[in-house]
Amino acid sequence: MTNDPVTRQPLSPQAFAVLGGGKVAYVKPIRSEDVHDLYPEAPALQPGLRLFALHAADGTPILVTDSREAAVANAWSHELETVSVH
């Protein structure tokens, strides 16, 4: 065992695209004001709502819902392993 510090490099967009082999998704809390940026076709929402977005590992948005539990349940129903981001 050495005491050398580990140098960590950020993952490239290409590395994120293959991360998890299509089996990993993440749940991220978002504000209702940000939904239109993820889903341009989404209807206008009341400002100030706390929502949860489910994204593929490469960042592709999958869905937005009003509870973390619903986002996780949707991921599980599509055989995706979920992780949280903060």
PDB file as gemmi writes it, atoms N, CA and C in Angstrom:
CRYST1    1.000    1.000    1.000  90.00  90.00  90.00 P 1                      
ATOM      1  N   MET A   1       0.849  -1.172   0.000  1.00  0.00           N  
ATOM      2  CA  MET A   1       0.000   0.000   0.000  1.00  0.00           C  
ATOM      3  C   MET A   1       0.896   1.237   0.000  1.00  0.00           C  
ATOM      4  N   THR A   2       0.551   2.199  -0.847  1.00  0.00           N  
ATOM      5  CA  THR A   2       1.330   3.432  -0.918  1.00  0.00           C  
ATOM      6  C   THR A   2       0.519   4.585  -0.365  1.00  0.00           C  
ATOM      7  N   ASN A   3       1.206   5.656  -0.075  1.00  0.00           N  
ATOM      8  CA  ASN A   3       0.544   6.855   0.407  1.00  0.00           C  
ATOM      9  C   ASN A   3       0.370   7.893  -0.689  1.00  0.00           C  
ATOM     10  N   ASP A   4       0.565   7.484  -1.933  1.00  0.00           N  
ATOM     11  CA  ASP A   4       0.425   8.399  -3.059  1.00  0.00           C  
ATOM     12  C   ASP A   4      -1.039   8.795  -3.232  1.00  0.00           C  
ATOM     13  N   PRO A   5      -1.299  10.090  -3.405  1.00  0.00           N  
ATOM     14  CA  PRO A   5      -2.692  10.514  -3.630  1.00  0.00           C  
ATOM     15  C   PRO A   5      -3.182  10.023  -4.987  1.00  0.00           C  
ATOM     16  N   VAL A   6      -4.447   9.756  -5.068  1.00  0.00           N  
ATOM     17  CA  VAL A   6      -5.069   9.307  -6.308  1.00  0.00           C  
ATOM     18  C   VAL A   6      -5.524  10.530  -7.081  1.00  0.00           C  
ATOM     19  N   THR A   7      -5.141  10.610  -8.324  1.00  0.00           N  
ATOM     20  CA  THR A   7      -5.591  11.701  -9.180  1.00  0.00           C  
ATOM     21  C   THR A   7      -6.834  11.241  -9.909  1.00  0.00           C  
ATOM     22  N   ARG A   8      -7.903  11.997  -9.771  1.00  0.00           N  
ATOM     23  CA  ARG A   8      -9.171  11.631 -10.406  1.00  0.00           C  
ATOM     24  C   ARG A   8      -9.450  12.572 -11.561  1.00  0.00           C  
ATOM     25  N   GLN A   9      -9.810  12.000 -12.660  1.00  0.00           N  
ATOM     26  CA  GLN A   9     -10.149  12.763 -13.852  1.00  0.00           C  
ATOM     27  C   GLN A   9     -11.665  12.727 -14.025  1.00  0.00           C  
ATOM     28  N   PRO A  10     -12.265  13.843 -14.410  1.00  0.00           N  
ATOM     29  CA  PRO A  10     -13.711  13.820 -14.662  1.00  0.00           C  
ATOM     30  C   PRO A  10     -14.021  12.925 -15.861  1.00  0.00           C  
ATOM     31  N   LEU A  11     -15.199  12.326 -15.833  1.00  0.00           N  
ATOM     32  CA  LEU A  11     -15.625  11.485 -16.951  1.00  0.00           C  
ATOM     33  C   LEU A  11     -16.028  12.355 -18.128  1.00  0.00           C  
ATOM     34  N   SER A  12     -15.674  11.913 -19.306  1.00  0.00           N  
ATOM     35  CA  SER A  12     -16.061  12.621 -20.524  1.00  0.00           C  
ATOM     36  C   SER A  12     -17.524  12.328 -20.838  1.00  0.00           C  
ATOM     37  N   PRO A  13     -18.157  13.135 -21.685  1.00  0.00           N  
ATOM     38  CA  PRO A  13     -19.536  12.831 -22.105  1.00  0.00           C  
ATOM     39  C   PRO A  13     -19.654  11.441 -22.732  1.00  0.00           C  
ATOM     40  N   GLN A  14     -18.633  11.016 -23.459  1.00  0.00           N  
ATOM     41  CA  GLN A  14     -18.662   9.687 -24.064  1.00  0.00           C  
ATOM     42  C   GLN A  14     -18.615   8.588 -23.002  1.00  0.00           C  
ATOM     43  N   ALA A  15     -17.833   8.811 -21.941  1.00  0.00           N  
ATOM     44  CA  ALA A  15     -17.759   7.826 -20.861  1.00  0.00           C  
ATOM     45  C   ALA A  15     -19.089   7.741 -20.120  1.00  0.00           C  
ATOM     46  N   PHE A  16     -19.751   8.891 -19.892  1.00  0.00           N  
ATOM     47  CA  PHE A  16     -21.065   8.877 -19.255  1.00  0.00           C  
ATOM     48  C   PHE A  16     -22.080   8.137 -20.117  1.00  0.00           C  
ATOM     49  N   ALA A  17     -21.973   8.271 -21.429  1.00  0.00           N  
ATOM     50  CA  ALA A  17     -22.943   7.652 -22.336  1.00  0.00           C  
ATOM     51  C   ALA A  17     -22.955   6.140 -22.219  1.00  0.00           C  
ATOM     52  N   VAL A  18     -21.827   5.536 -21.886  1.00  0.00           N  
ATOM     53  CA  VAL A  18     -21.775   4.081 -21.776  1.00  0.00           C  
ATOM     54  C   VAL A  18     -21.779   3.599 -20.334  1.00  0.00           C  
ATOM     55  N   LEU A  19     -21.760   4.529 -19.381  1.00  0.00           N  
ATOM     56  CA  LEU A  19     -21.755   4.176 -17.971  1.00  0.00           C  
ATOM     57  C   LEU A  19     -22.982   3.342 -17.623  1.00  0.00           C  
ATOM     58  N   GLY A  20     -22.766   2.219 -17.023  1.00  0.00           N  
ATOM     59  CA  GLY A  20     -23.869   1.371 -16.599  1.00  0.00           C  
ATOM     60  C   GLY A  20     -24.475   0.538 -17.700  1.00  0.00           C  
ATOM     61  N   GLY A  21     -23.969   0.646 -18.910  1.00  0.00           N  
ATOM     62  CA  GLY A  21     -24.455  -0.189 -20.005  1.00  0.00           C  
ATOM     63  C   GLY A  21     -25.954  -0.092 -20.229  1.00  0.00           C  
ATOM     64  N   GLY A  22     -26.528   1.090 -20.039  1.00  0.00           N  
ATOM     65  CA  GLY A  22     -27.967   1.253 -20.235  1.00  0.00           C  
ATOM     66  C   GLY A  22     -28.807   0.721 -19.096  1.00  0.00           C  
ATOM     67  N   LYS A  23     -28.170   0.412 -17.983  1.00  0.00           N  
ATOM     68  CA  LYS A  23     -28.891  -0.159 -16.843  1.00  0.00           C  
ATOM     69  C   LYS A  23     -28.889   0.746 -15.617  1.00  0.00           C  
ATOM     70  N   VAL A  24     -28.273   1.936 -15.716  1.00  0.00           N  
ATOM     71  CA  VAL A  24     -28.178   2.844 -14.581  1.00  0.00           C  
ATOM     72  C   VAL A  24     -28.887   4.147 -14.910  1.00  0.00           C  
ATOM     73  N   ALA A  25     -29.626   4.654 -13.941  1.00  0.00           N  
ATOM     74  CA  ALA A  25     -30.299   5.949 -14.078  1.00  0.00           C  
ATOM     75  C   ALA A  25     -30.117   6.687 -12.759  1.00  0.00           C  
ATOM     76  N   TYR A  26     -30.332   7.987 -12.812  1.00  0.00           N  
ATOM     77  CA  TYR A  26     -30.226   8.748 -11.572  1.00  0.00           C  
ATOM     78  C   TYR A  26     -31.452   9.615 -11.362  1.00  0.00           C  
ATOM     79  N   VAL A  27     -31.752   9.836 -10.088  1.00  0.00           N  
ATOM     80  CA  VAL A  27     -32.875  10.660  -9.672  1.00  0.00           C  
ATOM     81  C   VAL A  27     -32.297  11.971  -9.159  1.00  0.00           C  
ATOM     82  N   LYS A  28     -32.858  13.058  -9.649  1.00  0.00           N  
ATOM     83  CA  LYS A  28     -32.343  14.381  -9.292  1.00  0.00           C  
ATOM     84  C   LYS A  28     -33.507  15.284  -8.925  1.00  0.00           C  
ATOM     85  N   PRO A  29     -33.454  15.943  -7.762  1.00  0.00           N  
ATOM     86  CA  PRO A  29     -34.505  16.914  -7.440  1.00  0.00           C  
ATOM     87  C   PRO A  29     -34.376  18.131  -8.355  1.00  0.00           C  
ATOM     88  N   ILE A  30     -35.502  18.613  -8.848  1.00  0.00           N  
ATOM     89  CA  ILE A  30     -35.506  19.801  -9.706  1.00  0.00           C  
ATOM     90  C   ILE A  30     -36.666  20.699  -9.302  1.00  0.00           C  
ATOM     91  N   ARG A  31     -36.637  21.925  -9.789  1.00  0.00           N  
ATOM     92  CA  ARG A  31     -37.729  22.872  -9.551  1.00  0.00           C  
ATOM     93  C   ARG A  31     -38.652  22.858 -10.769  1.00  0.00           C  
ATOM     94  N   SER A  32     -39.894  23.141 -10.546  1.00  0.00           N  
ATOM     95  CA  SER A  32     -40.848  23.170 -11.655  1.00  0.00           C  
ATOM     96  C   SER A  32     -40.431  24.173 -12.724  1.00  0.00           C  
ATOM     97  N   GLU A  33     -39.723  25.222 -12.326  1.00  0.00           N  
ATOM     98  CA  GLU A  33     -39.266  26.230 -13.292  1.00  0.00           C  
ATOM     99  C   GLU A  33     -38.247  25.653 -14.285  1.00  0.00           C  
ATOM    100  N   ASP A  34     -37.607  24.535 -13.933  1.00  0.00           N  
ATOM    101  CA  ASP A  34     -36.581  23.937 -14.788  1.00  0.00           C  
ATOM    102  C   ASP A  34     -37.114  22.840 -15.708  1.00  0.00           C  
ATOM    103  N   VAL A  35     -38.356  22.438 -15.540  1.00  0.00           N  
ATOM    104  CA  VAL A  35     -38.908  21.331 -16.325  1.00  0.00           C  
ATOM    105  C   VAL A  35     -38.893  21.640 -17.816  1.00  0.00           C  
ATOM    106  N   HIS A  36     -39.244  22.847 -18.189  1.00  0.00           N  
ATOM    107  CA  HIS A  36     -39.308  23.182 -19.615  1.00  0.00           C  
ATOM    108  C   HIS A  36     -37.950  23.054 -20.288  1.00  0.00           C  
ATOM    109  N   ASP A  37     -36.862  23.276 -19.557  1.00  0.00           N  
ATOM    110  CA  ASP A  37     -35.518  23.109 -20.130  1.00  0.00           C  
ATOM    111  C   ASP A  37     -35.241  21.644 -20.478  1.00  0.00           C  
ATOM    112  N   LEU A  38     -35.744  20.719 -19.656  1.00  0.00           N  
ATOM    113  CA  LEU A  38     -35.555  19.290 -19.902  1.00  0.00           C  
ATOM    114  C   LEU A  38     -36.536  18.754 -20.929  1.00  0.00           C  
ATOM    115  N   TYR A  39     -37.755  19.232 -20.848  1.00  0.00           N  
ATOM    116  CA  TYR A  39     -38.843  18.756 -21.696  1.00  0.00           C  
ATOM    117  C   TYR A  39     -39.516  19.959 -22.344  1.00  0.00           C  
ATOM    118  N   PRO A  40     -39.017  20.427 -23.474  1.00  0.00           N  
ATOM    119  CA  PRO A  40     -39.597  21.624 -24.101  1.00  0.00           C  
ATOM    120  C   PRO A  40     -41.092  21.503 -24.403  1.00  0.00           C  
ATOM    121  N   GLU A  41     -41.571  20.281 -24.608  1.00  0.00           N  
ATOM    122  CA  GLU A  41     -42.987  20.077 -24.922  1.00  0.00           C  
ATOM    123  C   GLU A  41     -43.873  20.021 -23.681  1.00  0.00           C  
ATOM    124  N   ALA A  42     -43.284  20.079 -22.497  1.00  0.00           N  
ATOM    125  CA  ALA A  42     -44.054  19.992 -21.250  1.00  0.00           C  
ATOM    126  C   ALA A  42     -44.943  21.215 -21.083  1.00  0.00           C  
ATOM    127  N   PRO A  43     -46.112  21.010 -20.492  1.00  0.00           N  
ATOM    128  CA  PRO A  43     -46.982  22.162 -20.229  1.00  0.00           C  
ATOM    129  C   PRO A  43     -46.387  23.045 -19.136  1.00  0.00           C  
ATOM    130  N   ALA A  44     -46.845  24.256 -19.068  1.00  0.00           N  
ATOM    131  CA  ALA A  44     -46.393  25.177 -18.016  1.00  0.00           C  
ATOM    132  C   ALA A  44     -46.827  24.618 -16.658  1.00  0.00           C  
ATOM    133  N   LEU A  45     -45.935  24.734 -15.696  1.00  0.00           N  
ATOM    134  CA  LEU A  45     -46.223  24.258 -14.346  1.00  0.00           C  
ATOM    135  C   LEU A  45     -46.207  25.425 -13.375  1.00  0.00           C  
ATOM    136  N   GLN A  46     -46.909  25.250 -12.285  1.00  0.00           N  
ATOM    137  CA  GLN A  46     -46.914  26.258 -11.226  1.00  0.00           C  
ATOM    138  C   GLN A  46     -45.492  26.445 -10.708  1.00  0.00           C  
ATOM    139  N   PRO A  47     -45.009  27.664 -10.618  1.00  0.00           N  
ATOM    140  CA  PRO A  47     -43.662  27.892 -10.088  1.00  0.00           C  
ATOM    141  C   PRO A  47     -43.549  27.473  -8.631  1.00  0.00           C  
ATOM    142  N   GLY A  48     -42.348  27.076  -8.233  1.00  0.00           N  
ATOM    143  CA  GLY A  48     -42.074  26.773  -6.838  1.00  0.00           C  
ATOM    144  C   GLY A  48     -42.310  25.343  -6.417  1.00  0.00           C  
ATOM    145  N   LEU A  49     -42.677  24.468  -7.346  1.00  0.00           N  
ATOM    146  CA  LEU A  49     -42.889  23.073  -6.987  1.00  0.00           C  
ATOM    147  C   LEU A  49     -41.561  22.327  -6.964  1.00  0.00           C  
ATOM    148  N   ARG A  50     -41.406  21.437  -5.999  1.00  0.00           N  
ATOM    149  CA  ARG A  50     -40.230  20.568  -5.960  1.00  0.00           C  
ATOM    150  C   ARG A  50     -40.619  19.256  -6.627  1.00  0.00           C  
ATOM    151  N   LEU A  51     -39.888  18.911  -7.670  1.00  0.00           N  
ATOM    152  CA  LEU A  51     -40.153  17.709  -8.446  1.00  0.00           C  
ATOM    153  C   LEU A  51     -38.900  16.847  -8.489  1.00  0.00           C  
ATOM    154  N   PHE A  52     -39.024  15.679  -9.121  1.00  0.00           N  
ATOM    155  CA  PHE A  52     -37.902  14.762  -9.253  1.00  0.00           C  
ATOM    156  C   PHE A  52     -37.815  14.297 -10.692  1.00  0.00           C  
ATOM    157  N   ALA A  53     -36.606  14.378 -11.246  1.00  0.00           N  
ATOM    158  CA  ALA A  53     -36.372  13.951 -12.620  1.00  0.00           C  
ATOM    159  C   ALA A  53     -35.586  12.651 -12.609  1.00  0.00           C  
ATOM    160  N   LEU A  54     -35.970  11.749 -13.485  1.00  0.00           N  
ATOM    161  CA  LEU A  54     -35.238  10.504 -13.698  1.00  0.00           C  
ATOM    162  C   LEU A  54     -34.487  10.668 -15.008  1.00  0.00           C  
ATOM    163  N   HIS A  55     -33.174  10.464 -14.963  1.00  0.00           N  
ATOM    164  CA  HIS A  55     -32.315  10.596 -16.138  1.00  0.00           C  
ATOM    165  C   HIS A  55     -31.548   9.309 -16.362  1.00  0.00           C  
ATOM    166  N   ALA A  56     -31.292   8.992 -17.638  1.00  0.00           N  
ATOM    167  CA  ALA A  56     -30.368   7.913 -17.960  1.00  0.00           C  
ATOM    168  C   ALA A  56     -28.975   8.348 -17.520  1.00  0.00           C  
ATOM    169  N   ALA A  57     -28.062   7.412 -17.396  1.00  0.00           N  
ATOM    170  CA  ALA A  57     -26.705   7.732 -16.942  1.00  0.00           C  
ATOM    171  C   ALA A  57     -26.032   8.775 -17.818  1.00  0.00           C  
ATOM    172  N   ASP A  58     -26.402   8.836 -19.092  1.00  0.00           N  
ATOM    173  CA  ASP A  58     -25.789   9.821 -19.993  1.00  0.00           C  
ATOM    174  C   ASP A  58     -26.447  11.191 -19.898  1.00  0.00           C  
ATOM    175  N   GLY A  59     -27.436  11.336 -19.010  1.00  0.00           N  
ATOM    176  CA  GLY A  59     -28.103  12.622 -18.818  1.00  0.00           C  
ATOM    177  C   GLY A  59     -29.400  12.784 -19.568  1.00  0.00           C  
ATOM    178  N   THR A  60     -29.761  11.822 -20.400  1.00  0.00           N  
ATOM    179  CA  THR A  60     -31.015  11.897 -21.140  1.00  0.00           C  
ATOM    180  C   THR A  60     -32.187  11.871 -20.170  1.00  0.00           C  
ATOM    181  N   PRO A  61     -33.067  12.891 -20.208  1.00  0.00           N  
ATOM    182  CA  PRO A  61     -34.216  12.879 -19.302  1.00  0.00           C  
ATOM    183  C   PRO A  61     -35.208  11.789 -19.686  1.00  0.00           C  
ATOM    184  N   ILE A  62     -35.718  11.107 -18.670  1.00  0.00           N  
ATOM    185  CA  ILE A  62     -36.694  10.035 -18.885  1.00  0.00           C  
ATOM    186  C   ILE A  62     -38.073  10.481 -18.448  1.00  0.00           C  
ATOM    187  N   LEU A  63     -38.177  11.037 -17.235  1.00  0.00           N  
ATOM    188  CA  LEU A  63     -39.476  11.503 -16.748  1.00  0.00           C  
ATOM    189  C   LEU A  63     -39.299  12.479 -15.608  1.00  0.00           C  
ATOM    190  N   VAL A  64     -40.378  13.194 -15.329  1.00  0.00           N  
ATOM    191  CA  VAL A  64     -40.452  14.092 -14.177  1.00  0.00           C  
ATOM    192  C   VAL A  64     -41.698  13.705 -13.397  1.00  0.00           C  
ATOM    193  N   THR A  65     -41.567  13.657 -12.081  1.00  0.00           N  
ATOM    194  CA  THR A  65     -42.691  13.290 -11.229  1.00  0.00           C  
ATOM    195  C   THR A  65     -42.636  14.096  -9.938  1.00  0.00           C  
ATOM    196  N   ASP A  66     -43.674  13.984  -9.138  1.00  0.00           N  
ATOM    197  CA  ASP A  66     -43.731  14.774  -7.910  1.00  0.00           C  
ATOM    198  C   ASP A  66     -43.167  14.061  -6.693  1.00  0.00           C  
ATOM    199  N   SER A  67     -42.669  12.828  -6.870  1.00  0.00           N  
ATOM    200  CA  SER A  67     -42.066  12.146  -5.720  1.00  0.00           C  
ATOM    201  C   SER A  67     -40.864  11.324  -6.164  1.00  0.00           C  
ATOM    202  N   ARG A  68     -39.905  11.243  -5.276  1.00  0.00           N  
ATOM    203  CA  ARG A  68     -38.721  10.437  -5.551  1.00  0.00           C  
ATOM    204  C   ARG A  68     -39.114   8.967  -5.691  1.00  0.00           C  
ATOM    205  N   GLU A  69     -40.055   8.533  -4.868  1.00  0.00           N  
ATOM    206  CA  GLU A  69     -40.490   7.142  -4.895  1.00  0.00           C  
ATOM    207  C   GLU A  69     -41.076   6.768  -6.259  1.00  0.00           C  
ATOM    208  N   ALA A  70     -41.837   7.669  -6.866  1.00  0.00           N  
ATOM    209  CA  ALA A  70     -42.415   7.393  -8.180  1.00  0.00           C  
ATOM    210  C   ALA A  70     -41.329   7.300  -9.251  1.00  0.00           C  
ATOM    211  N   ALA A  71     -40.309   8.149  -9.146  1.00  0.00           N  
ATOM    212  CA  ALA A  71     -39.203   8.098 -10.100  1.00  0.00           C  
ATOM    213  C   ALA A  71     -38.455   6.771  -9.982  1.00  0.00           C  
ATOM    214  N   VAL A  72     -38.189   6.344  -8.750  1.00  0.00           N  
ATOM    215  CA  VAL A  72     -37.489   5.082  -8.523  1.00  0.00           C  
ATOM    216  C   VAL A  72     -38.344   3.909  -9.001  1.00  0.00           C  
ATOM    217  N   ALA A  73     -39.639   3.934  -8.723  1.00  0.00           N  
ATOM    218  CA  ALA A  73     -40.528   2.855  -9.161  1.00  0.00           C  
ATOM    219  C   ALA A  73     -40.550   2.747 -10.681  1.00  0.00           C  
ATOM    220  N   ASN A  74     -40.553   3.891 -11.372  1.00  0.00           N  
ATOM    221  CA  ASN A  74     -40.531   3.857 -12.826  1.00  0.00           C  
ATOM    222  C   ASN A  74     -39.222   3.258 -13.325  1.00  0.00           C  
ATOM    223  N   ALA A  75     -38.117   3.629 -12.700  1.00  0.00           N  
ATOM    224  CA  ALA A  75     -36.821   3.063 -13.092  1.00  0.00           C  
ATOM    225  C   ALA A  75     -36.830   1.549 -12.907  1.00  0.00           C  
ATOM    226  N   TRP A  76     -37.290   1.096 -11.751  1.00  0.00           N  
ATOM    227  CA  TRP A  76     -37.325  -0.346 -11.485  1.00  0.00           C  
ATOM    228  C   TRP A  76     -38.204  -1.071 -12.493  1.00  0.00           C  
ATOM    229  N   SER A  77     -39.322  -0.450 -12.878  1.00  0.00           N  
ATOM    230  CA  SER A  77     -40.216  -1.105 -13.840  1.00  0.00           C  
ATOM    231  C   SER A  77     -39.567  -1.252 -15.214  1.00  0.00           C  
ATOM    232  N   HIS A  78     -38.528  -0.460 -15.456  1.00  0.00           N  
ATOM    233  CA  HIS A  78     -37.772  -0.551 -16.723  1.00  0.00           C  
ATOM    234  C   HIS A  78     -36.401  -1.196 -16.498  1.00  0.00           C  
ATOM    235  N   GLU A  79     -36.264  -1.892 -15.346  1.00  0.00           N  
ATOM    236  CA  GLU A  79     -35.054  -2.639 -15.003  1.00  0.00           C  
ATOM    237  C   GLU A  79     -33.806  -1.757 -14.979  1.00  0.00           C  
ATOM    238  N   LEU A  80     -33.960  -0.545 -14.450  1.00  0.00           N  
ATOM    239  CA  LEU A  80     -32.838   0.375 -14.287  1.00  0.00           C  
ATOM    240  C   LEU A  80     -32.455   0.449 -12.818  1.00  0.00           C  
ATOM    241  N   GLU A  81     -31.187   0.437 -12.526  1.00  0.00           N  
ATOM    242  CA  GLU A  81     -30.665   0.637 -11.179  1.00  0.00           C  
ATOM    243  C   GLU A  81     -30.565   2.135 -10.958  1.00  0.00           C  
ATOM    244  N   THR A  82     -31.084   2.627  -9.845  1.00  0.00           N  
ATOM    245  CA  THR A  82     -31.072   4.071  -9.607  1.00  0.00           C  
ATOM    246  C   THR A  82     -30.009   4.478  -8.600  1.00  0.00           C  
ATOM    247  N   VAL A  83     -29.498   5.673  -8.828  1.00  0.00           N  
ATOM    248  CA  VAL A  83     -28.593   6.328  -7.903  1.00  0.00           C  
ATOM    249  C   VAL A  83     -29.100   7.755  -7.737  1.00  0.00           C  
ATOM    250  N   SER A  84     -28.750   8.395  -6.632  1.00  0.00           N  
ATOM    251  CA  SER A  84     -29.159   9.770  -6.398  1.00  0.00           C  
ATOM    252  C   SER A  84     -27.991  10.699  -6.645  1.00  0.00           C  
ATOM    253  N   VAL A  85     -28.303  11.895  -7.104  1.00  0.00           N  
ATOM    254  CA  VAL A  85     -27.302  12.950  -7.246  1.00  0.00           C  
ATOM    255  C   VAL A  85     -27.774  14.134  -6.433  1.00  0.00           C  
ATOM    256  N   HIS A  86     -26.833  14.924  -5.981  1.00  0.00           N  
ATOM    257  CA  HIS A  86     -27.186  16.077  -5.148  1.00  0.00           C  
ATOM    258  C   HIS A  86     -26.644  17.330  -5.751  1.00  0.00           C  
TER     259      HIS A  86                                                      
END                                                                             
